[in-house]
């Protein structure tokens, strides 16, 4: 079992890497669609998408945790 601090470090690393990949992708992809966005705007958009991703991850984790608890109570 992974210690809590290691789980936290993994989660932070995952978010940071995801943020960097998102911003780099935006810098490459936006111009392909004719979108002209400054670096600071790209960084802000990356923060928004990262927040949405974190919320999605959290709620899905809680949902699956709840479904697992329900399933374990109904399994004979």
C-alpha positions, 0 to 999 in steps of 0.5 A, a space after each residue: 500500500 502506498 503511503 499518503 504522502 506518496 499518493 499526494 506527490 503522485 496526484 500533484 505530479 499528475 496534475 502538473 504534467 497534465 497542465 503542461 501537456 494541455 498548455 503545449 497542446 493548446 499552443 500547437 492546436 489553437 493556431 491550426 484552427 485560426 485561434 490567436 491566443 497569447 501565452 498568458 491566455 493559454 496559461 489561464 485556459 490551461 488552469 480552467 481545464 485543469 480545474 475541470 479535470 480535477 473535479 471530474 476525477 474527484 467526482 468519478 472516484 467518489 462515484 466508483 467508491 460508492 458503487 464499490 461499497 454498494 456492491 460489497 454490501 449486496 454480494 453474498 
